[in-house]
Structure formats: C-alpha cells, structure tokens
C-alpha cells in the first residue's frame, strides 16, 4: 500500500530514516494499542542512539493517543470475549454492529460496520463494565514519559482542499487504481483492515466508475481533514502555525531544544 498512503519514496527514506512503515500486511488488525507500543519502542531506540524522535503526520486519533495515552478501560474478560466470538460466528458481523449501535451509538458511529475486531472490543467493554466504550475518556494531561513540542501546521480551507484534490489527482496518475487491483488480486477485500482506509475503501463501493471513485476519495479526504483539526486542537500545549511560516516552526523547535538541553 504505497500510493494511496502517500508513503515516502525509497530515496526519501534513504535520506531520512522513517519508522513503523511496512510492519503489517493489509489483512492485519493494527489498533491504537499496538501502535502506541510500537511507537514507544521506536522512540526509545532513536533516543538511545542520540537522536530526537519526530512523530509526523498520520491519524489525529493515533497522534492524540500517543501524546495523552490510552483511556483506562476494563481488562479483557475471557468469558465475555468467547461469548462474543461465538455470537460473531453464529449471528454475523452485522448483528453485532446493530447491537453496538443500540448500547453505544457514539462508538458505533466511529467504528466501521465491517470492523469485527473493534465492534467486539467495544461490546466487550460494555458487557464487562456496564458502560459504553465512548464513556471512557482520554487522559487530560500529556504523558510524563516524554517532553513534547506539538506543532499543528494549518492552512486556510480553500488552499487545503485544493491541495487535497491535487494530491488525489496525482495518486491516480501514479497508478492508484492499478495498485488497488493488485491488492484485490492478492486476496485482500473490503473487510481487510488496511483496505478500509480512505483511498482504498472507495474502490469497493458498488456501481462507481473511476471518475466517481476519484471524486469520492476527494470528498472523504476533505471530511477527514476537518476531523483531524478537531482532534489536534484538543491537545494540551499544541501550537498552530501557518504551514508556510517555516521561521515560526524553526523558532518553536529551537526553543524546545534549548529547554531540553
């Protein structure tokens, strides 16, 4: 999954080392807990080598959990988990999703109806604790294992949306449709976790030609960008800077480095 994820090129990765790329296949469920553990390990390794780790881009939901830590939710209950696994086999994924909509509509709204892993986990929390997963809030303070300098690069809506549309056009020019075809030929489907990402999931929508798929990816990307800013604005200590103001970004970084030296 290279084109639809805007993965750095081999040349870019040779010039500037990147971490946590190509670590799972598209059919592997890689949740925020797994991400947090892997990111912590990478940061420790980078720091021990005398370098400064940078967390760049990615999902605002994952970034925020890295900065604040995971919500404290009930430990896994083997009995409840087994019961849900049996229900999944007997009743199907859609029945469990409808159950989640009933007991925890907020979680259901942000979990894809094909994401059996997250559906079962949300139901497990509810049936274990009697509380919906959405009621377990993120911590309000930054994790004390790190000192953070959080910079949000902002753009006005017209510029941002124009860049999103141009990026999608470039993705198609670079062969996104062919990449998706290769992934489907390899056996990945609309229920594969990686294939539910924007830029891939739209190819599984019925009755859409390539032009319609392209426009749907643009629309989904614009909506996602709006959500990203909402996620990031809630991070304590985050500073929003116009993306073209490189001097301000450098000033923030220099100040941060002076404080930790």
C-alpha positions in Angstrom: 0.0 0.0 0.0 2.3 2.7 -1.3 0.4 5.2 -3.5 -2.9 5.6 -1.5 -0.9 6.0 1.7 1.5 8.7 0.3 4.3 6.6 1.6 7.8 8.3 1.4 9.8 7.1 -1.6 12.8 4.8 -1.3 15.0 7.8 -1.9 13.3 9.9 0.7 13.6 7.1 3.2 17.3 6.6 2.4 17.9 10.3 3.1 15.8 10.5 6.2 15.1 7.3 8.2 11.4 6.5 8.7 10.0 4.0 11.2 6.8 2.0 11.5 6.4 1.6 7.8 5.6 -1.8 6.2 5.3 -3.5 9.5 2.0 -5.4 8.9 0.1 -6.6 5.9 -3.3 -5.1 4.9 -5.2 -8.0 6.5 -3.8 -7.5 10.0 -5.7 -5.5 12.6 -3.2 -2.9 13.9 -5.0 -0.9 16.6 -4.1 2.1 18.6 -2.7 0.0 21.4 -0.4 -1.8 19.1 0.6 1.5 17.5 1.4 3.0 20.9 3.6 0.1 22.0 5.5 0.1 18.6 5.9 3.9 18.6 7.2 3.9 22.2 9.8 1.2 21.3 10.9 3.2 18.2 11.2 6.4 20.2 13.4 4.7 22.9 15.6 3.2 20.2 16.0 6.6 18.4 16.7 8.4 21.7 19.3 5.9 22.9 21.1 6.5 19.6 21.4 10.2 20.5 18.7 11.3 18.0 15.5 13.2 18.5 12.3 11.2 17.5 9.7 13.1 15.5 6.1 11.9 15.1 4.9 13.4 11.8 1.6 13.2 10.0 -0.8 10.2 10.4 -4.2 9.9 12.0 -5.0 12.6 14.6 -6.7 9.9 16.7 -3.5 7.9 16.9 -1.3 11.0 17.4 -3.6 12.2 20.3 -3.4 8.8 21.9 0.4 8.8 21.7 0.5 12.2 23.4 -2.1 11.6 26.1 -2.1 7.8 26.5 -4.9 5.3 26.2 -8.2 5.6 28.1 -8.3 3.3 31.1 -10.8 0.6 30.1 -11.6 -2.7 31.7 -9.2 -5.6 31.2 -10.2 -8.2 28.7 -12.7 -10.7 30.1 -12.0 -14.2 28.5 -15.6 -15.4 29.1 -17.2 -12.3 27.5 -14.7 -12.4 24.6 -15.5 -16.0 23.9 -19.2 -15.3 24.0 -18.8 -12.5 21.5 -16.6 -14.7 19.3 -19.4 -17.3 19.3 -22.0 -14.7 18.5 -19.9 -13.4 15.7 -19.7 -16.9 14.1 -23.4 -17.6 14.6 -25.1 -14.2 14.0 -22.6 -12.4 11.8 -20.8 -9.1 12.0 -23.9 -7.0 11.1 -25.9 -8.3 14.0 -23.1 -7.4 16.4 -22.8 -4.0 14.9 -26.5 -3.4 15.3 -26.1 -4.4 19.0 -23.3 -1.9 19.3 -25.5 0.8 17.8 -28.0 0.1 20.5 -25.7 0.1 23.5 -23.0 2.6 22.4 -24.1 4.7 19.4 -21.2 7.0 19.7 -18.6 4.2 19.3 -20.7 2.7 16.6 -20.5 6.0 14.7 -16.7 5.9 14.5 -16.2 2.1 14.1 -16.7 0.7 10.6 -19.5 -1.8 10.4 -17.1 -4.3 8.9 -14.5 -3.9 11.6 -15.3 -7.0 13.6 -12.3 -6.6 16.0 -13.3 -3.2 17.2 -17.0 -4.0 17.3 -16.3 -7.0 19.6 -13.9 -4.9 21.7 -16.5 -2.2 22.2 -19.2 -4.7 23.1 -16.8 -6.5 25.4 -16.2 -3.2 27.3 -19.9 -2.6 27.6 -20.8 -6.1 28.7 -17.9 -6.2 31.2 -18.3 -2.8 32.8 -21.9 -1.9 32.0 -20.6 1.3 30.5 -20.1 2.2 26.8 -16.6 2.4 25.5 -17.2 6.0 24.5 -17.7 6.9 28.2 -14.0 6.2 28.9 -12.3 9.4 28.2 -8.7 10.1 27.2 -6.4 11.4 30.0 -6.4 15.2 30.1 -2.6 15.7 30.6 0.3 14.8 28.3 2.2 11.6 29.1 5.0 12.2 31.5 7.3 9.7 29.8 8.2 12.5 27.2 8.5 16.2 26.8 6.6 17.2 23.8 6.7 20.1 21.3 3.4 19.8 19.3 3.1 21.9 16.2 0.0 21.9 14.1 0.5 23.1 10.5 -2.6 24.9 9.4 -3.9 26.1 6.0 -7.0 28.0 5.0 -9.8 25.8 3.8 -9.5 26.8 0.1 -5.8 26.1 0.0 -6.1 22.9 2.0 -8.9 21.5 -0.2 -7.1 22.5 -3.4 -4.0 20.5 -2.2 -6.2 17.5 -1.3 -7.8 17.5 -4.7 -4.4 17.8 -6.4 -3.0 15.0 -4.3 -5.8 12.7 -5.3 -5.3 13.5 -8.9 -1.6 12.7 -8.6 -2.4 9.4 -6.8 -4.5 8.3 -9.8 -1.8 9.5 -12.2 0.8 7.4 -10.2 -1.4 4.3 -10.6 -3.7 4.1 -7.6 -6.3 2.1 -9.5 -3.7 -0.4 -10.6 -2.3 -0.7 -7.0 -5.8 -1.5 -5.7 -6.3 -4.1 -8.4 -3.1 -5.8 -7.4 -4.1 -5.8 -3.8 -7.5 -7.3 -4.7 -5.8 -9.9 -6.9 -3.6 -10.8 -3.9 -6.8 -11.7 -1.9 -7.4 -8.5 0.1 -11.1 -7.5 0.4 -13.3 -4.7 1.7 -13.1 -6.3 5.2 -9.3 -6.3 5.3 -8.4 -3.6 7.9 -5.9 -1.9 5.6 -8.4 -1.7 2.7 -10.9 0.3 4.8 -8.6 3.3 4.6 -9.6 6.4 2.5 -8.2 5.9 -0.9 -8.8 2.2 -0.9 -12.3 1.6 0.5 -14.0 3.7 -2.2 -13.0 1.2 -4.8 -15.3 -1.3 -3.2 -18.4 0.9 -3.4 -20.9 -0.7 -5.9 -21.7 1.0 -9.2 -19.0 3.6 -9.2 -16.7 4.2 -12.2 -13.1 5.6 -11.8 -14.1 9.2 -12.1 -16.8 8.8 -9.4 -14.4 6.9 -7.1 -11.8 9.7 -7.5 -14.4 12.4 -6.5 -15.5 10.2 -3.6 -11.9 10.0 -2.3 -11.6 13.8 -2.6 -14.8 14.3 -0.6 -13.8 11.7 2.1 -10.3 13.2 2.4 -11.7 16.7 2.9 -14.1 15.5 5.6 -11.2 13.6 7.2 -9.0 16.7 7.2 -11.8 18.6 9.1 -11.8 15.9 11.8 -8.0 16.0 12.0 -8.1 19.6 13.1 -10.8 18.9 15.7 -8.6 16.1 17.2 -5.5 18.2 17.2 -7.0 21.3 18.7 -7.8 19.4 21.9 -4.1 18.5 22.6 -2.7 20.4 25.6 0.1 22.8 24.6 -0.3 22.4 20.9 0.7 25.4 18.8 -1.0 26.1 15.5 1.3 27.7 12.9 0.6 28.5 9.2 2.2 25.8 7.2 4.2 28.2 5.1 5.7 30.0 8.2 8.9 28.0 8.4 10.6 30.6 10.5 8.0 30.3 13.2 8.2 26.5 13.2 12.0 26.7 13.5 11.7 29.1 16.3 9.4 26.8 18.2 11.8 23.9 17.7 14.9 25.9 18.7 13.2 27.0 21.9 12.2 23.4 22.7 15.7 22.0 22.1 17.2 24.8 24.3 14.7 23.8 27.1 15.6 20.1 27.0 19.4 20.5 26.6 
